[in-house]
Amino acid sequence: MSLDTLIILVGVLVAVMPFLGFTVAMQMWIIFILGLIVIGLGIALRRRSGVTPKPRRRRGEYVESMPVQPLDASPEASTHQIVDDTTNG
């Protein structure tokens, strides 16, 4: 039986647990144990498939993170040019 099938069967057991006639205390213990089984099967599946978590990428630099140019900066220091179109014409 594959690990996938075991996880499905444990899920079915959890789904039908309220209808099996166990006491509430017994149901709590059985669901707890089934949960541990699901965790173990999940870990086993991850190890078997060889999937490793992707490394987190560093966040890039955005325009919003750049320092703001002070208001009293001289026009020569500005990188933008002002074009005067009123003299042509």
Buried (B, 14 or more C-beta within 10 A) or exposed (E): EEBEEBBEEBEEBBEEBEEEEBEEEEBEEBBEEBEEBBEEBEEEBEEEEEEEEEEEEEEEEEEEEEEEEEEEEEEEEEEEEEEEEEEEE
